[in-house]
Amino acid sequence: MRRNYTLFVFLILLNASLFGQGNEVTGLVTSAEDQLSIPGVTVAVDGTTKGTITNVDGQYSIIAEPGDFLLFSYVGMQT
């Protein structure tokens, strides 16, 4: 009985990890004019509620699926 329970738990955890696929996308947002990093830029996965903001060094990290599009927006700039 204990062996069946262990196998059941293993299969549940394996199933959750297969459906939880996603890749961590990291990057640095910089200005095209002077190549300085830009803090406070909103980075979002298009069509979802997933999003993050760049840190004081302009770096971001977000989980996205293959084929997802990232949208970058900043106050006073076009998306």
Biopython code that builds the backbone (N, CA, C, O; Angstrom):
import numpy as np
from Bio.PDB.StructureBuilder import StructureBuilder

atoms = [
    (1, "MET", "N", (0.818, -1.193, 0.000)),
    (1, "MET", "CA", (0.000, 0.000, 0.000)),
    (1, "MET", "C", (0.868, 1.266, 0.000)),
    (1, "MET", "O", (0.582, 2.227, -0.714)),
    (2, "ARG", "N", (1.928, 1.249, 0.809)),
    (2, "ARG", "CA", (2.804, 2.410, 0.889)),
    (2, "ARG", "C", (3.496, 2.659, -0.450)),
    (2, "ARG", "O", (3.708, 3.807, -0.840)),
    (3, "ARG", "N", (3.846, 1.588, -1.147)),
    (3, "ARG", "CA", (4.503, 1.714, -2.444)),
    (3, "ARG", "C", (3.558, 2.382, -3.452)),
    (3, "ARG", "O", (3.987, 3.239, -4.225)),
    (4, "ASN", "N", (2.288, 2.001, -3.448)),
    (4, "ASN", "CA", (1.307, 2.610, -4.335)),
    (4, "ASN", "C", (1.126, 4.097, -4.016)),
    (4, "ASN", "O", (0.985, 4.916, -4.924)),
    (5, "TYR", "N", (1.131, 4.438, -2.745)),
    (5, "TYR", "CA", (0.984, 5.831, -2.343)),
    (5, "TYR", "C", (2.183, 6.651, -2.829)),
    (5, "TYR", "O", (2.007, 7.757, -3.341)),
    (6, "THR", "N", (3.387, 6.124, -2.673)),
    (6, "THR", "CA", (4.595, 6.815, -3.130)),
    (6, "THR", "C", (4.569, 7.002, -4.634)),
    (6, "THR", "O", (4.926, 8.072, -5.129)),
    (7, "LEU", "N", (4.156, 5.988, -5.367)),
    (7, "LEU", "CA", (4.056, 6.078, -6.817)),
    (7, "LEU", "C", (3.015, 7.123, -7.219)),
    (7, "LEU", "O", (3.235, 7.887, -8.158)),
    (8, "PHE", "N", (1.899, 7.158, -6.523)),
    (8, "PHE", "CA", (0.843, 8.138, -6.807)),
    (8, "PHE", "C", (1.359, 9.569, -6.605)),
    (8, "PHE", "O", (1.139, 10.431, -7.455)),
    (9, "VAL", "N", (2.030, 9.818, -5.505)),
    (9, "VAL", "CA", (2.576, 11.152, -5.224)),
    (9, "VAL", "C", (3.605, 11.535, -6.283)),
    (9, "VAL", "O", (3.613, 12.673, -6.753)),
    (10, "PHE", "N", (4.463, 10.607, -6.659)),
    (10, "PHE", "CA", (5.469, 10.861, -7.695)),
    (10, "PHE", "C", (4.804, 11.250, -9.016)),
    (10, "PHE", "O", (5.238, 12.201, -9.666)),
    (11, "LEU", "N", (3.770, 10.536, -9.416)),
    (11, "LEU", "CA", (3.086, 10.839, -10.670)),
    (11, "LEU", "C", (2.390, 12.199, -10.625)),
    (11, "LEU", "O", (2.377, 12.915, -11.627)),
    (12, "ILE", "N", (1.825, 12.559, -9.502)),
    (12, "ILE", "CA", (1.188, 13.872, -9.355)),
    (12, "ILE", "C", (2.235, 14.979, -9.487)),
    (12, "ILE", "O", (2.006, 15.964, -10.189)),
    (13, "LEU", "N", (3.367, 14.828, -8.827)),
    (13, "LEU", "CA", (4.419, 15.847, -8.903)),
    (13, "LEU", "C", (5.012, 15.918, -10.314)),
    (13, "LEU", "O", (5.320, 17.010, -10.793)),
    (14, "LEU", "N", (5.173, 14.799, -10.974)),
    (14, "LEU", "CA", (5.687, 14.782, -12.338)),
    (14, "LEU", "C", (4.718, 15.490, -13.270)),
    (14, "LEU", "O", (5.139, 16.264, -14.130)),
    (15, "ASN", "N", (3.441, 15.236, -13.112)),
    (15, "ASN", "CA", (2.415, 15.867, -13.935)),
    (15, "ASN", "C", (2.434, 17.389, -13.745)),
    (15, "ASN", "O", (2.345, 18.133, -14.722)),
    (16, "ALA", "N", (2.549, 17.846, -12.520)),
    (16, "ALA", "CA", (2.577, 19.284, -12.246)),
    (16, "ALA", "C", (3.803, 19.936, -12.861)),
    (16, "ALA", "O", (3.719, 21.060, -13.355)),
    (17, "SER", "N", (4.929, 19.260, -12.840)),
    (17, "SER", "CA", (6.143, 19.856, -13.409)),
    (17, "SER", "C", (6.084, 19.898, -14.929)),
    (17, "SER", "O", (6.667, 20.798, -15.534)),
    (18, "LEU", "N", (5.404, 18.959, -15.560)),
    (18, "LEU", "CA", (5.294, 18.971, -17.021)),
    (18, "LEU", "C", (4.404, 20.105, -17.502)),
    (18, "LEU", "O", (4.692, 20.725, -18.526)),
    (19, "PHE", "N", (3.333, 20.382, -16.780)),
    (19, "PHE", "CA", (2.424, 21.442, -17.188)),
    (19, "PHE", "C", (2.899, 22.817, -16.725)),
    (19, "PHE", "O", (2.384, 23.834, -17.189)),
    (20, "GLY", "N", (3.849, 22.862, -15.839)),
    (20, "GLY", "CA", (4.360, 24.127, -15.342)),
    (20, "GLY", "C", (5.551, 24.626, -16.137)),
    (20, "GLY", "O", (6.341, 25.425, -15.635)),
    (21, "GLN", "N", (5.690, 24.165, -17.370)),
    (21, "GLN", "CA", (6.837, 24.565, -18.174)),
    (21, "GLN", "C", (6.800, 26.060, -18.446)),
    (21, "GLN", "O", (5.732, 26.649, -18.611)),
    (22, "GLY", "N", (7.919, 26.634, -18.489)),
    (22, "GLY", "CA", (8.098, 28.045, -18.779)),
    (22, "GLY", "C", (9.569, 28.347, -18.662)),
    (22, "GLY", "O", (10.300, 27.653, -17.954)),
    (23, "ASN", "N", (9.996, 29.352, -19.335)),
    (23, "ASN", "CA", (11.400, 29.698, -19.303)),
    (23, "ASN", "C", (11.563, 31.041, -18.634)),
    (23, "ASN", "O", (10.762, 31.954, -18.834)),
    (24, "GLU", "N", (12.610, 31.152, -17.836)),
    (24, "GLU", "CA", (12.912, 32.437, -17.240)),
    (24, "GLU", "C", (13.651, 33.270, -18.285)),
    (24, "GLU", "O", (14.712, 32.886, -18.777)),
    (25, "VAL", "N", (13.073, 34.400, -18.604)),
    (25, "VAL", "CA", (13.678, 35.319, -19.562)),
    (25, "VAL", "C", (14.240, 36.482, -18.759)),
    (25, "VAL", "O", (13.528, 37.111, -17.976)),
    (26, "THR", "N", (15.522, 36.763, -18.959)),
    (26, "THR", "CA", (16.154, 37.880, -18.275)),
    (26, "THR", "C", (16.720, 38.832, -19.309)),
    (26, "THR", "O", (17.009, 38.439, -20.439)),
    (27, "GLY", "N", (16.874, 40.071, -18.920)),
    (27, "GLY", "CA", (17.422, 41.029, -19.861)),
    (27, "GLY", "C", (17.761, 42.343, -19.207)),
    (27, "GLY", "O", (17.597, 42.524, -18.000)),
    (28, "LEU", "N", (18.234, 43.249, -20.023)),
    (28, "LEU", "CA", (18.631, 44.579, -19.597)),
    (28, "LEU", "C", (18.031, 45.581, -20.571)),
    (28, "LEU", "O", (18.223, 45.468, -21.782)),
    (29, "VAL", "N", (17.302, 46.563, -20.042)),
    (29, "VAL", "CA", (16.695, 47.592, -20.870)),
    (29, "VAL", "C", (17.600, 48.821, -20.825)),
    (29, "VAL", "O", (17.893, 49.355, -19.755)),
    (30, "THR", "N", (18.039, 49.261, -22.015)),
    (30, "THR", "CA", (18.924, 50.421, -22.101)),
    (30, "THR", "C", (18.379, 51.438, -23.095)),
    (30, "THR", "O", (17.541, 51.120, -23.938)),
    (31, "SER", "N", (18.865, 52.650, -22.978)),
    (31, "SER", "CA", (18.503, 53.720, -23.897)),
    (31, "SER", "C", (19.289, 53.567, -25.188)),
    (31, "SER", "O", (20.484, 53.273, -25.156)),
    (32, "ALA", "N", (18.627, 53.763, -26.330)),
    (32, "ALA", "CA", (19.308, 53.669, -27.627)),
    (32, "ALA", "C", (20.260, 54.839, -27.832)),
    (32, "ALA", "O", (21.231, 54.730, -28.580)),
    (33, "GLU", "N", (19.986, 55.951, -27.173)),
    (33, "GLU", "CA", (20.807, 57.148, -27.371)),
    (33, "GLU", "C", (22.148, 57.082, -26.663)),
    (33, "GLU", "O", (23.186, 57.351, -27.267)),
    (34, "ASP", "N", (22.130, 56.721, -25.371)),
    (34, "ASP", "CA", (23.371, 56.760, -24.603)),
    (34, "ASP", "C", (23.740, 55.423, -23.950)),
    (34, "ASP", "O", (24.720, 55.350, -23.209)),
    (35, "GLN", "N", (22.969, 54.373, -24.217)),
    (35, "GLN", "CA", (23.207, 53.016, -23.706)),
    (35, "GLN", "C", (23.144, 52.916, -22.181)),
    (35, "GLN", "O", (23.665, 51.956, -21.612)),
    (36, "LEU", "N", (22.520, 53.884, -21.507)),
    (36, "LEU", "CA", (22.347, 53.815, -20.063)),
    (36, "LEU", "C", (21.127, 52.952, -19.739)),
    (36, "LEU", "O", (20.149, 52.939, -20.487)),
    (37, "SER", "N", (21.195, 52.231, -18.613)),
    (37, "SER", "CA", (20.078, 51.383, -18.205)),
    (37, "SER", "C", (18.897, 52.252, -17.788)),
    (37, "SER", "O", (19.059, 53.387, -17.339)),
    (38, "ILE", "N", (17.684, 51.674, -17.954)),
    (38, "ILE", "CA", (16.455, 52.410, -17.627)),
    (38, "ILE", "C", (15.691, 51.651, -16.533)),
    (38, "ILE", "O", (15.157, 50.571, -16.790)),
    (39, "PRO", "N", (15.638, 52.202, -15.332)),
    (39, "PRO", "CA", (14.850, 51.563, -14.265)),
    (39, "PRO", "C", (13.371, 51.898, -14.407)),
    (39, "PRO", "O", (13.015, 52.937, -14.963)),
    (40, "GLY", "N", (12.508, 51.012, -13.901)),
    (40, "GLY", "CA", (11.075, 51.279, -13.870)),
    (40, "GLY", "C", (10.319, 50.985, -15.146)),
    (40, "GLY", "O", (9.172, 51.408, -15.287)),
    (41, "VAL", "N", (10.929, 50.270, -16.084)),
    (41, "VAL", "CA", (10.236, 49.887, -17.319)),
    (41, "VAL", "C", (9.349, 48.680, -17.014)),
    (41, "VAL", "O", (9.796, 47.721, -16.386)),
    (42, "THR", "N", (8.100, 48.730, -17.456)),
    (42, "THR", "CA", (7.188, 47.603, -17.273)),
    (42, "THR", "C", (7.415, 46.593, -18.387)),
    (42, "THR", "O", (7.419, 46.941, -19.567)),
    (43, "VAL", "N", (7.605, 45.321, -17.990)),
    (43, "VAL", "CA", (7.787, 44.225, -18.938)),
    (43, "VAL", "C", (6.640, 43.253, -18.695)),
    (43, "VAL", "O", (6.482, 42.754, -17.581)),
    (44, "ALA", "N", (5.835, 42.975, -19.722)),
    (44, "ALA", "CA", (4.664, 42.108, -19.575)),
    (44, "ALA", "C", (4.621, 41.094, -20.700)),
    (44, "ALA", "O", (5.096, 41.351, -21.806)),
    (45, "VAL", "N", (4.040, 39.926, -20.402)),
    (45, "VAL", "CA", (3.802, 38.909, -21.425)),
    (45, "VAL", "C", (2.490, 39.263, -22.101)),
    (45, "VAL", "O", (1.456, 39.352, -21.440)),
    (46, "ASP", "N", (2.520, 39.467, -23.402)),
    (46, "ASP", "CA", (1.354, 39.888, -24.176)),
    (46, "ASP", "C", (0.203, 38.901, -24.012)),
    (46, "ASP", "O", (0.391, 37.693, -24.162)),
    (47, "GLY", "N", (-0.995, 39.416, -23.702)),
    (47, "GLY", "CA", (-2.190, 38.585, -23.584)),
    (47, "GLY", "C", (-2.351, 37.894, -22.245)),
    (47, "GLY", "O", (-3.259, 37.078, -22.086)),
    (48, "THR", "N", (-1.489, 38.197, -21.268)),
    (48, "THR", "CA", (-1.590, 37.586, -19.948)),
    (48, "THR", "C", (-1.548, 38.676, -18.886)),
    (48, "THR", "O", (-1.447, 39.864, -19.192)),
    (49, "THR", "N", (-1.628, 38.247, -17.641)),
    (49, "THR", "CA", (-1.488, 39.181, -16.526)),
    (49, "THR", "C", (-0.091, 39.115, -15.920)),
    (49, "THR", "O", (0.155, 39.720, -14.876)),
    (50, "LYS", "N", (0.825, 38.391, -16.554)),
    (50, "LYS", "CA", (2.202, 38.289, -16.055)),
    (50, "LYS", "C", (2.970, 39.561, -16.383)),
    (50, "LYS", "O", (2.924, 40.061, -17.507)),
    (51, "GLY", "N", (3.669, 40.067, -15.393)),
    (51, "GLY", "CA", (4.452, 41.261, -15.636)),
    (51, "GLY", "C", (5.460, 41.499, -14.543)),
    (51, "GLY", "O", (5.388, 40.903, -13.468)),
    (52, "THR", "N", (6.403, 42.378, -14.825)),
    (52, "THR", "CA", (7.432, 42.754, -13.869)),
    (52, "THR", "C", (7.912, 44.159, -14.218)),
    (52, "THR", "O", (7.483, 44.745, -15.212)),
    (53, "ILE", "N", (8.797, 44.684, -13.397)),
    (53, "ILE", "CA", (9.369, 46.012, -13.626)),
    (53, "ILE", "C", (10.885, 45.891, -13.537)),
    (53, "ILE", "O", (11.404, 45.130, -12.719)),
    (54, "THR", "N", (11.592, 46.637, -14.374)),
    (54, "THR", "CA", (13.052, 46.597, -14.307)),
    (54, "THR", "C", (13.524, 47.217, -12.992)),
    (54, "THR", "O", (12.899, 48.132, -12.457)),
    (55, "ASN", "N", (14.642, 46.696, -12.488)),
    (55, "ASN", "CA", (15.189, 47.209, -11.232)),
    (55, "ASN", "C", (16.002, 48.479, -11.483)),
    (55, "ASN", "O", (15.993, 49.012, -12.592)),
    (56, "VAL", "N", (16.696, 48.958, -10.470)),
    (56, "VAL", "CA", (17.443, 50.215, -10.595)),
    (56, "VAL", "C", (18.566, 50.127, -11.619)),
    (56, "VAL", "O", (19.050, 51.156, -12.091)),
    (57, "ASP", "N", (18.987, 48.915, -11.968)),
    (57, "ASP", "CA", (20.031, 48.721, -12.973)),
    (57, "ASP", "C", (19.453, 48.408, -14.353)),
    (57, "ASP", "O", (20.204, 48.110, -15.282)),
    (58, "GLY", "N", (18.120, 48.472, -14.497)),
    (58, "GLY", "CA", (17.477, 48.192, -15.777)),
    (58, "GLY", "C", (17.314, 46.721, -16.086)),
    (58, "GLY", "O", (16.967, 46.372, -17.215)),
    (59, "GLN", "N", (17.553, 45.846, -15.124)),
    (59, "GLN", "CA", (17.464, 44.397, -15.336)),
    (59, "GLN", "C", (16.070, 43.889, -14.988)),
    (59, "GLN", "O", (15.404, 44.412, -14.094)),
    (60, "TYR", "N", (15.641, 42.848, -15.722)),
    (60, "TYR", "CA", (14.345, 42.229, -15.443)),
    (60, "TYR", "C", (14.459, 40.724, -15.581)),
    (60, "TYR", "O", (15.392, 40.205, -16.193)),
    (61, "SER", "N", (13.487, 40.034, -14.997)),
    (61, "SER", "CA", (13.372, 38.585, -15.080)),
    (61, "SER", "C", (11.886, 38.257, -15.066)),
    (61, "SER", "O", (11.144, 38.750, -14.217)),
    (62, "ILE", "N", (11.448, 37.415, -16.018)),
    (62, "ILE", "CA", (10.036, 37.060, -16.124)),
    (62, "ILE", "C", (9.929, 35.642, -16.679)),
    (62, "ILE", "O", (10.782, 35.210, -17.456)),
    (63, "ILE", "N", (8.892, 34.924, -16.285)),
    (63, "ILE", "CA", (8.636, 33.574, -16.793)),
    (63, "ILE", "C", (7.730, 33.697, -18.013)),
    (63, "ILE", "O", (6.665, 34.310, -17.943)),
    (64, "ALA", "N", (8.157, 33.109, -19.132)),
    (64, "ALA", "CA", (7.375, 33.160, -20.369)),
    (64, "ALA", "C", (7.457, 31.816, -21.075)),
    (64, "ALA", "O", (8.425, 31.070, -20.924)),
    (65, "GLU", "N", (6.437, 31.531, -21.834)),
    (65, "GLU", "CA", (6.382, 30.301, -22.622)),
    (65, "GLU", "C", (7.054, 30.538, -23.977)),
    (65, "GLU", "O", (7.108, 31.679, -24.439)),
    (66, "PRO", "N", (7.563, 29.497, -24.617)),
    (66, "PRO", "CA", (8.103, 29.663, -25.969)),
    (66, "PRO", "C", (7.026, 30.221, -26.906)),
    (66, "PRO", "O", (5.898, 29.728, -26.924)),
    (67, "GLY", "N", (7.375, 31.236, -27.674)),
    (67, "GLY", "CA", (6.430, 31.863, -28.583)),
    (67, "GLY", "C", (5.710, 33.069, -28.010)),
    (67, "GLY", "O", (5.017, 33.775, -28.743)),
    (68, "ASP", "N", (5.859, 33.325, -26.692)),
    (68, "ASP", "CA", (5.234, 34.503, -26.085)),
    (68, "ASP", "C", (5.939, 35.770, -26.555)),
    (68, "ASP", "O", (7.122, 35.746, -26.895)),
    (69, "PHE", "N", (5.202, 36.870, -26.570)),
    (69, "PHE", "CA", (5.761, 38.174, -26.909)),
    (69, "PHE", "C", (5.841, 39.014, -25.644)),
    (69, "PHE", "O", (4.914, 39.016, -24.833)),
    (70, "LEU", "N", (6.943, 39.722, -25.478)),
    (70, "LEU", "CA", (7.103, 40.616, -24.345)),
    (70, "LEU", "C", (6.809, 42.040, -24.790)),
    (70, "LEU", "O", (7.242, 42.473, -25.858)),
    (71, "LEU", "N", (6.068, 42.762, -23.958)),
    (71, "LEU", "CA", (5.762, 44.162, -24.209)),
    (71, "LEU", "C", (6.519, 45.013, -23.191)),
    (71, "LEU", "O", (6.499, 44.724, -21.995)),
    (72, "PHE", "N", (7.179, 46.050, -23.666)),
    (72, "PHE", "CA", (7.922, 46.954, -22.810)),
    (72, "PHE", "C", (7.234, 48.317, -22.861)),
    (72, "PHE", "O", (6.956, 48.835, -23.943)),
    (73, "SER", "N", (6.964, 48.892, -21.700)),
    (73, "SER", "CA", (6.348, 50.214, -21.677)),
    (73, "SER", "C", (7.001, 51.057, -20.591)),
    (73, "SER", "O", (7.463, 50.550, -19.569)),
    (74, "TYR", "N", (7.023, 52.364, -20.849)),
    (74, "TYR", "CA", (7.640, 53.311, -19.929)),
    (74, "TYR", "C", (6.883, 54.623, -20.047)),
    (74, "TYR", "O", (6.459, 55.003, -21.139)),
    (75, "VAL", "N", (6.715, 55.305, -18.946)),
    (75, "VAL", "CA", (5.961, 56.548, -18.941)),
    (75, "VAL", "C", (6.583, 57.529, -19.940)),
    (75, "VAL", "O", (7.784, 57.794, -19.904)),
    (76, "GLY", "N", (5.744, 58.060, -20.829)),
    (76, "GLY", "CA", (6.209, 59.039, -21.811)),
    (76, "GLY", "C", (6.793, 58.443, -23.071)),
    (76, "GLY", "O", (7.247, 59.179, -23.948)),
    (77, "MET", "N", (6.793, 57.102, -23.185)),
    (77, "MET", "CA", (7.344, 56.427, -24.374)),
    (77, "MET", "C", (6.276, 55.525, -24.996)),
    (77, "MET", "O", (5.316, 55.134, -24.332)),
    (78, "GLN", "N", (6.454, 55.203, -26.269)),
    (78, "GLN", "CA", (5.555, 54.258, -26.930)),
    (78, "GLN", "C", (5.862, 52.845, -26.467)),
    (78, "GLN", "O", (7.008, 52.512, -26.166)),
    (79, "THR", "N", (4.812, 52.006, -26.413)),
    (79, "THR", "CA", (5.002, 50.593, -26.028)),
    (79, "THR", "C", (5.773, 49.886, -27.130)),
    (79, "THR", "O", (6.047, 48.691, -27.022)),
]
sb = StructureBuilder()
sb.init_structure("model")
sb.init_model(0)
sb.init_chain("A")
sb.init_seg("    ")
for serial, (resi, resn, name, xyz) in enumerate(atoms, 1):
    if name == "N":
        sb.init_residue(resn, " ", resi, " ")
    sb.init_atom(name, np.array(xyz, "f"), 0.0, 1.0, " ", f" {name:<3s}", serial, name[0])
structure = sb.get_structure()
